[in-house]
Amino acid sequence: MVDRFFRLFHREFNGLHEAALLLGLSAIFSQFLALARDRLLASSFGAGSALDIYYAAFRIPDILYVSLASLVSVTVVLPFIVKHLEDEDQAAATRLMFDLFSRFLSFISIAALIAFSLMPRLALLVAPGFSPAALAELVLLSRIMLLSPILLGLSNLVSNITQASRKFFLFALSPIFYNLGIIVGILFLYPEFGPAGLAWGVILGATGHLMIQLPAIISGPISWASVLKPKVRSGEWKKIFLLSWPRTLTLSANQLTIFVLVALASSLAAGSIALFNFAYNLQSVILSVIGVSYSVAAFPSLARCLSNGEKSKFIEQMSFAVRNIVFWSLPAIGLFIVLRAHIVRVVLGAGRFDWSNTRLTAAALVIFLFSVVAQSLILLFVRGYYAGGHTTKPLIINVFSSILTIGLAFTFLNLVKVDPTLINGLAQLLRVGDVPGIKFLVLPLAFSVGAIVNLIILWRFFQSDFGLFPKEVYRGAWQSALSAIVAAGVTYLGLALLAPFFDQATFLGIFLQGLSAGLFGIFTHIFLLKKLGNTELVLIGRAVRHKLWHRFHPVIPETESL
């Protein structure tokens, strides 16, 4: 048993479904730990100023990370490494890795030192609505967290070596260790060091994210020890920079959007930033497990198709990924919407996280959920463009969408101040009209509208550039949507029928009621898809029986935010 476990460190995962399932299982466990992390934070602090400061402290390190670490992204660097290894030129691969390692460490260290010195001024931009005492604490936590982009950037660089040999298991463990570090910070470092202990927990997690990958590269195609020795510099870093900068700006635009939304939330009721982040993290469970897994697993095959001039096969693979993202996402969204209160109460409803916090988080979660399919497909379409070496168009579209989202956020907040009809109507629809602090709901609303518009534009341009999707995409989406709506209705009915049998004042009662009703919905969904002859259901059944191992070579996703 132990030998089998350690053999996973070096096992190759080549099939699209198998790669997505591996990444998905890793994401599920990682998300489980992330939810446990959020529960600890919610129960310990509630949705108040303490968590507002904690979440706001991530903003500057996040921007620093995407601005520099994404320049040495696996998506861009790995093809260079693989080409050298296929040419049996390990010396060239080593020179490239040393060049990237030394330049990245120099640039990000200098940037971190500058950010450290300017943090008091930067904090005013991050959270202009904070009090002086809250700003001082924000500066302290942000300065500590500046170590995390350095560590995660190095982890991203290390991943190029091991992914070149397609040994992915330890990479799947890295986000798990990241969340474990944060949990250790909450449980053990905070009681000893106060709020700074939470920030040091993030650093501990980033260290684990890096260190868990080191054993895999000892026997890899490139000796990491040799990378650390001075070598003749490679000139390929310039090519990598030219390929990376549009992607970096795209990620920076996304982070800038969150930056502005957090800044706006800082001027609203205490706890608005925390509630926004809790809801965003909950919707990210679907996004990470489904959207990220399939878009990342599909990327290498998409790149191979275009490099070989097989445009029709490229569209076929894109269609396949689109259909599966929609197939998995829609029923999950339906269940999350119906079970939103149960999910929030089970995950976060403990300690100082009261019923009002639960209702507001559930309301924000619903708003985010309406754009989860859009967010997932955006990841896929952007990688589709990257596979063909086209980085400018997704950059322009994402920047436009970010500007739109920011503009909508300002517009909605101004409308709410002038005429509260918008927020009151939204609050009544989501059944939180009697809860104070509802103004922050316009922020997830702006985010979701921006994501949906982003997808519409990307979809139209993508089909214009690469070709139309086959009818199976739309037929599969229709089948999944119809089945998901019926399954959601069955789940809602199940909640009502099961209510007398469970004590809803206890954690176990809430969990079992929601689980039982959700299972009714899942079985209904599968039954309807079988009756409709859904193609994706058949293909997934085959994948589970391991019949697609020989087809694709996935690339593990690097962290795109802290």
C-alpha positions, -999 to +999 in steps of 0.1 A: +000+000+000+028+024+010+048+015-022+017+022-044+013+056-027+049+066-034+047+053-070+020+080-076+047+106-072+062+094-106+031+082-124+021+098-157-015+109-162-022+114-199-059+113-206-081+144-206-108+130-184-082+112-161-061+144-159-092+164-151-104+138-126-069+139-109-069+176-108-105+176-098-100+153-069-070+173-058-091+205-061-120+189-041-097+180-012-079+214-015-113+231-015-124+210+014-095+223+034-102+258+021-137+255+034-124+242+067-101+272+068-130+296+061-151+279+088-123+285+113-120+321+103-157+327+104-163+310+137-133+327+153-139+362+141-173+365+124-179+388+095-164+419+110-134+443+108-108+417+117-115+395+087-119+426+065-083+435+074-071+399+068-086+396+033-076+431+023-040+423+032-039+398+003-045+425-023-010+440-028+008+406-026-017+392-051-010+420-076+027+416-071+024+379-077+005+381-110+026+410-122+059+391-119+054+354-112+031+350-141+059+362-164+075+327-158+042+309-161+042+272-167+019+278-196+046+298-214+079+283-200+071+246-202+070+243-241+106+257-241+117+231-215+100+203-233+115+212-266+151+211-252+144+178-235+129+163-267+161+175-285+181+158-257+197+191-248+196+191-210+223+217-208+201+242-227+171+234-204+193+239-174+207+273-186+171+285-192+160+274-158+190+291-141+183+323-161+147+324-152+154+315-115+180+342-110+161+370-129+128+362-112+143+361-077+160+394-083+130+412-098+104+400-073+127+407-043+133+442-054+096+447-061+087+433-027+112+456-009+096+486-027+061+475-018+073+470+018+085+506+020+054+520+003+029+499+021+015+527+043+005+546+011-006+515-007-029+506+022-048+538+016-056+526-019-065+491-008-090+501+019-097+538+019-127+533+042-106+518+070-099+536+103-063+546+111-060+516+135-073+492+109-049+506+083-019+501+106-029+465+111-034+461+073+001+474+067+016+449+091-002+419+076+004+429+040+042+433+047+044+398+061+024+384+032+049+399+007+070+368+012+042+346-003+045+358-040+082+351-038+077+315-025+048+307-048+067+322-078+096+299-070+072+270-067+058+278-101+093+277-115+101+244-099+069+230-114+084+234-149+110+208-142+087+181-129+059+188-154+083+183-182+084+146-172+046+146-167+047+135-130+019+154-115+009+138-082+030+161-060+017+191-079-018+181-070-007+181-033+008+216-034-025+236-029-035+211-002-003+220+018-009+257+011-043+255+029-029+233+057-003+260+064-031+287+067-051+264+090-020+259+112-017+297+113-053+300+125-051+273+151-016+277+165+000+309+153-028+334+159-032+325+196+006+332+201+011+362+178-023+377+172-033+389+137+003+386+125+000+349+132-027+346+104-003+362+080+026+339+090+002+310+084-001+322+048+037+322+045+038+287+061+013+275+035+033+291+006+065+274+019+046+240+019+034+247-016+071+249-027+087+223-005+063+194-013+074+196-049+111+194-043+113+156-039+099+150-074+126+170-091+155+150-076+151+123-102+137+147-129+150+154-163+168+185-150+190+186-119+177+214-097+211+215-080+227+222-113+202+250-120+214+268-088+250+268-101+262+297-123+258+289-159+261+307-192+229+327-195+202+318-220+187+344-242+153+327-243+140+346-213+133+375-238+111+353-259+093+341-227+088+377-216+073+387-250+049+357-248+041+362-211+034+399-208-001+399-224-011+370-201+004+389-172-016+420-180-048+399-183-043+384-149-034+419-135-066+432-149-086+406-131-067+413-098-073+450-103-110+443-105-110+425-072-087+453-058-113+479-066-142+459-054-125+453-021-117+491-018-153+499-024-164+473+002-141+489+028-164+520+028-195+499+034-206+482+066-180+463+087-177+427+074-186+435+038-151+424+026-153+392+046-188+384+033-177+391-003-147+368+001-167+340+018-192+340-010-165+342-037-146+313-021-178+291-020-186+297-057-149+290-064-154+254-054-173+247-086-149+269-106-118+252-093-131+216-094-147+219-129-136+250-148-100+250-139-096+212-141-110+209-176-095+240-191-060+231-178-062+195-188-073+204-223-046+230-229-017+207-241-040+189-266-053+222-279-017+235-284-007+203-302-037+205-326-029+240-337+009+234-339+001+205-363-023+226-383-053+205-373-079+233-368-109+210-371-095+188-344-088+219-323-125+229-325-134+193-317-113+193-285-126+227-275-162+216-280-155+185-259-142+206-231-170+231-233-196+204-232-180+188-201-177+221-183-213+228-189-223+192-181-208+193-146-213+230-138-251+234-144-263+208-120-238+219-094-250+255-097-286+244-094-279+224-062-258+252-048-287+278-054-313+256-037-290+245-009-273+279-005-284+284+031-276+249+041-241+251+025-233+284+042-246+272+076-226+239+073-194+255+061-194+288+080-222+288+105-204+284+138-191+305+166-193+343+159-207+338+124-244+345+131-276+340+111-275+375+095-240+367+082-253+334+069-281+350+050-260+377+034-233+352+024-260+329+008-274+359-011-240+369-024-233+333-033-264+331-055-253+362-074-218+348-080-232+314-091-250+329-121-216+336-136-197+304-127-203+288-161-191+321-177-160+322-155-152+285-163-156+289-200-135+322-200-106+301-186-110+276-214-114+302-242-084+322-230-063+290-230-076+282-264-062+315-276-029+309-258-027+275-275-025+292-308-001+319-296-028+346-297-025+366-265-035+401-275-072+396-281-081+379-248-060+407-231-081+434-247-114+416-240-104+410-203-093+446-198-126+458-213-146+435-191-126+446-160-133+482-168-170+473-173-171+455-140-155+484-121-177+509-138-208+488-129-197+486-093-194+524-090-227+529-109-246+504-088-233+519-055-242+555-067-277+543-077-282+527-043-273+560-026-297+580-048-325+554-050-324+522-029-350+506-052-323+484-069-308+470-038-341+466-020-356+447-050-325+425-052-326+419-014-363+410-015-357+386-043-329+369-023-349+370+009-326+393+029-346+425+028-348+427+066-310+422+071-287+453+075-256+457+053-272+446+020-254+473-001-224+451-006-245+428-028-241+451-057-204+442-058-209+405-067-237+416-091-212+438-110-187+410-110-211+385-124-225+409-151-189+416-162-180+379-164-211+371-185-204+400-209-168+388-211-179+353-221-203+366-247-176+387-264-150+359-261-174+333-275-182+354-305-146+363-314-134+328-307-158+313-333-150+340-357-112+333-354-113+295-352-146+282-365-181+274-353-189+249-325-209+219-336-245+215-327-236+189-301-224+217-278-257+235-278-277+202-276-256+191-246-260+225-229-298+223-234-300+188-220-279+197-190-298+229-183-332+212-185-321+183-163-304+207-138-336+228-135-357+197-128-331+183-104-330+217-085-368+215-082-367+180-069-340+191-044-362+220-032-392+197-028-369+172-009-360+199+016-396+206+024-405+169+027-375+161+048-378+191+072-399+173+098-373+144+101-342+165+109-334+189+137-325+221+118-311+237+149-280+214+148-251+210+125-258+173+118-295+179+111-288+207+086-261+186+069-282+155+066-312+173+054-292+191+027-273+160+018-304+139+014-323+165-007-291+170-028-289+132-035-325+132-046-316+160-071-284+142-083-302+109-089-330+128-108-304+146-129-286+114-139-319+097-146-331+125-169-297+126-188-300+089-194-335+093-208-323+122-230-293+101-243-268+126-231-234+120-248-213+134-220-227+110-195-217+081-217-182+094-222-176+101-185-186+065-178-160+053-202-134+076-187-141+061-152-133+027-168-099+041-179-103+039-217-088+072-226-053+070-210-034+074-242-047+106-256-035+138-239-006+153-219-020+177-193-003+207-177-010+212-140-023+247-132-001+272-114-015+294-087-029+326-102-036+344-069-027+339-033 
